Amino acid sequence: MSDNQPRPRAGSQPNFWEKHAVPRIIKFACSQPAVMKDRSEVVPKAKGHVLELGCGGGINLQFYDRTKIDKLTGLDPSAELLDYTRSEAQDRGFDMEILNGIGEAMPFEPDSFDTILTTFTLCSVQDGKQVLNEMRRVLKPGGKILFLEHGRAPDKGPEKWQQRIEPMWKHIAGGCHLHRPVSKLFTAEGFALQEEGGHYAPKTPRWLGWMEFGEARPL
């Protein structure tokens, strides 16, 4: 599941399921207790001018350490999920710039952000390598990426189930990929990982429950 809902293919419009059901499913699934615990440990590490990639739903707003935040900007392609974000920001009195857009073509100048936060978003982007290239472009020198994602399980049994289920799962869950190797994607694109970790979420099927988290910095 993902905080971020992928854009429709060029020339197409979201169908009823994508427009109305998927945002609600995403918001519910990404707010479960085990997920919220992981968020509470990752999000407070953000500081400076922060970009939250896949901010739809506004779920992370409760976890930011506002004493560390100079400015918060959010980017997401789902208009429906951004409505949730605006409502949540207003309810919490959070002054936040909220933009509709995709990670593959971020509408920001180079060297704009001290921190990029991505939670349960990289699973559903269309081009992971391009998104990481854009992250590198908009990060300030010395900037960091904080990530909390679900991805390819390290054990053969759950991984095989991920491969079997993923084709159907993507249609149900807004383009979410179960089998993307998140940490390896970062290292393959020239990022160094710090404080990297992972675990299976409790009370969750292992093919769905592998969580990876850490900090990535461009080399």
C-alpha positions in Angstrom: 0.0 0.0 0.0 1.1 3.5 -0.5 0.6 7.1 0.7 1.1 8.1 -2.9 -1.4 7.3 -5.7 0.2 7.1 -9.2 -0.9 9.4 -12.0 -3.1 8.0 -14.7 -1.5 7.0 -18.0 -1.2 9.8 -20.5 -4.5 10.5 -22.2 -6.5 8.5 -19.6 -8.6 9.5 -16.6 -8.9 7.7 -13.3 -11.8 5.2 -13.2 -14.3 5.2 -10.3 -12.2 2.7 -8.3 -9.0 4.7 -8.7 -10.7 8.0 -7.9 -12.9 7.1 -5.0 -12.0 3.7 -3.5 -8.2 3.7 -3.7 -7.6 6.9 -1.7 -9.8 5.6 1.1 -8.1 2.2 1.1 -4.7 3.8 1.2 -5.5 6.2 4.0 -7.0 3.3 6.1 -4.1 0.8 5.4 -1.4 3.4 6.0 -2.8 4.4 9.4 -2.7 0.9 11.0 -1.0 0.8 14.5 2.2 -1.0 13.4 2.7 1.5 10.5 2.0 4.5 12.7 4.7 3.2 15.2 7.2 3.1 12.4 6.2 6.6 11.2 6.6 8.0 14.8 10.3 6.9 14.7 11.2 8.1 11.3 9.3 11.4 10.7 10.7 13.4 13.7 14.2 13.1 12.2 13.2 15.6 9.4 14.6 19.1 9.7 15.1 22.4 7.8 13.2 22.9 4.6 11.4 19.5 4.2 9.8 18.0 1.2 7.3 15.2 1.9 7.0 13.2 -1.3 3.7 11.4 -1.4 2.1 13.6 1.2 -1.4 12.6 0.3 -3.5 11.8 3.4 -1.6 14.0 5.8 -0.9 11.0 8.0 2.7 12.1 8.9 1.8 15.6 10.1 1.2 14.5 13.7 4.8 13.2 13.9 6.9 16.1 12.8 9.1 17.9 15.4 8.0 21.4 14.6 11.0 22.9 16.4 13.2 21.4 13.7 11.1 22.4 10.7 11.7 25.7 8.9 9.3 25.0 6.1 7.2 22.0 5.0 6.3 21.3 1.3 4.2 18.4 0.2 3.9 16.8 -3.3 1.4 14.2 -4.4 -0.4 13.3 -7.7 -3.7 12.4 -6.1 -6.2 15.3 -5.8 -8.4 13.2 -3.6 -5.6 12.4 -1.1 -4.4 16.0 -1.2 -7.9 17.0 0.0 -7.2 14.9 3.1 -3.8 16.6 3.5 -5.2 20.1 3.4 -7.9 19.2 6.0 -5.4 17.6 8.3 -3.0 20.5 8.0 -5.8 23.0 8.8 -7.0 20.9 11.7 -3.4 20.8 13.2 -2.7 24.5 12.4 0.2 23.4 10.1 1.3 26.0 7.6 2.3 23.8 4.6 2.7 24.3 0.9 0.8 21.5 -0.8 1.3 20.8 -4.5 -0.1 18.4 -7.0 2.7 16.7 -9.0 4.7 13.6 -9.5 8.1 12.5 -8.2 9.5 11.9 -11.7 9.2 15.7 -12.5 9.3 17.7 -9.3 8.3 21.4 -9.8 11.3 22.7 -7.7 14.6 24.4 -8.3 17.8 22.5 -7.6 19.2 22.5 -4.1 15.9 23.4 -2.5 15.5 21.0 0.4 17.4 19.9 3.5 15.3 16.8 4.0 13.1 14.7 1.7 10.7 12.3 3.5 9.1 9.4 1.6 6.8 7.0 3.4 5.0 4.1 1.6 5.4 6.0 -1.7 8.3 4.5 -3.7 6.3 1.3 -4.2 3.8 3.1 -6.5 5.9 5.6 -8.5 6.2 4.7 -12.2 9.9 5.2 -12.5 11.9 4.7 -9.3 15.3 5.6 -10.8 13.9 8.9 -12.2 12.4 9.8 -8.8 15.7 9.2 -7.1 17.4 11.4 -9.7 14.9 14.1 -9.0 15.5 13.7 -5.3 19.2 14.2 -5.8 18.6 17.3 -7.9 16.4 19.1 -5.4 18.4 18.2 -2.3 20.7 20.8 -0.9 24.4 19.8 -0.5 24.6 17.7 2.6 20.8 17.0 2.5 19.3 13.7 3.4 16.4 11.4 2.4 14.4 9.7 5.1 12.5 6.7 3.9 10.0 4.2 5.4 8.7 1.8 2.7 7.4 -1.7 2.3 9.2 -3.7 -0.3 10.8 -7.0 -1.4 10.9 -9.5 1.5 14.4 -10.9 2.3 13.0 -14.4 2.7 12.3 -16.7 -0.2 8.8 -17.8 0.9 7.3 -14.3 1.3 9.2 -13.1 -1.8 7.7 -15.8 -4.0 4.2 -14.9 -2.8 4.9 -11.2 -3.6 5.8 -12.1 -7.1 2.6 -14.2 -7.5 0.3 -11.6 -5.9 1.8 -8.4 -7.3 0.1 -8.3 -10.8 -3.3 -8.4 -9.2 -2.3 -6.3 -6.2 -1.2 -3.4 -8.4 -4.7 -3.1 -9.9 -6.4 -3.2 -6.4 -3.9 -0.9 -4.6 -3.3 2.1 -6.9 -0.2 0.7 -8.7 1.6 -0.5 -5.6 4.5 -2.9 -6.2 5.0 -5.5 -3.5 8.4 -6.7 -4.9 10.5 -3.5 -5.2 13.9 -3.7 -3.4 13.8 -0.2 -1.8 17.3 -0.1 -0.1 19.0 -1.7 -3.2 17.3 0.9 -5.4 19.0 3.7 -3.4 22.4 2.1 -3.4 22.2 1.3 -7.1 21.5 4.9 -7.8 24.6 6.2 -5.9 23.2 6.9 -2.4 24.8 5.9 0.8 22.5 4.4 3.5 22.7 5.2 7.1 20.7 3.8 10.0 19.2 1.2 7.7 16.9 -1.3 9.1 13.9 -3.6 8.3 11.4 -5.9 9.9 8.1 -7.7 9.3 5.1 -5.8 10.6 3.3 -7.7 13.3 -0.2 -9.2 12.6 0.4 -8.7 8.9 1.0 -11.3 6.1 4.7 -11.5 5.5 4.3 -11.0 1.8 2.8 -7.6 2.7 4.5 -6.8 5.9 8.2 -6.3 5.1 9.2 -2.7 6.1 12.5 -0.9 5.3 13.6 2.3 6.8 16.7 4.5 6.9 18.5 7.6 5.8 20.0 8.0 2.3 22.5 10.6 1.2 23.9 11.2 -2.3 27.5 10.2 -2.7 
